[in-house]
Amino acid sequence: MATRGAYAKGVAKREEILQAALAVVAEHGYRKASVREIADAAGLSPAGLLHYFGSKEELFVAILRARDDRDEQQYAGEDASAAFLAVMRHNASVPGLVQLYAQLAAEAGDPAHPAHAYFRERTRRIEAFTRAQVAADQKAGRLRDDVDPAWVVRALHALADGLQAAWMLDPSLDMAAEIEQFLVLLRPS
């Protein structure tokens, strides 16, 4: 059934705001992306922007969801390792989104934070998919079969998050190359 009327306009406006917010945060970063600046980019007042999201924190969670959706659509159908490396390469071109992810990931340790549920669900979803891919690669002989797929996934997740934090301090760090070195260790001898 087609979406109609005011609801459809609200969904479209929310998507328009998210696209503007992605661009503003990617360019200016988490700390410098004010509600006013995002609202201006979307052609709204700050109050109008918050009407769609409730709070700045909820807007930032929605930005991360939109980023994840975009990445999933862009890399759908690719080999999981290739897609993961492509995302890490892309992240180097959007420092503001890396800052936003790292900041909210740290704050989301508090169960009361608006990003807590997002990070729990994201981790569950990505790790479940990746565990299945690692197990399939082990069965096909592409990865060592003497390591636990759940450990591989946790290690990759921690490595990626840690590399993003290190990259924010030293942008010359090639995050994807570092992950490729780890993946070499997982290949059969």
Buried (B, 14 or more C-beta within 10 A) or exposed (E): EEEEEEEEEEEEBBEBBBBBBBBBBBBBBBEEBEBEBBBBBBEBEBEEBBBBBEEBBBBBBBBBBBBBEBBBEEBEEEEBBEBBBBBBBBBBEBBBBBBBBBBBBBBBEEEEBBBBEBBEEBBEEBBEEBBEBBBEBBEEEBBBEEBEBBEBBBBBBEBBBEBBBEBBEEEEBBBBEBBEEBBEEBEEE
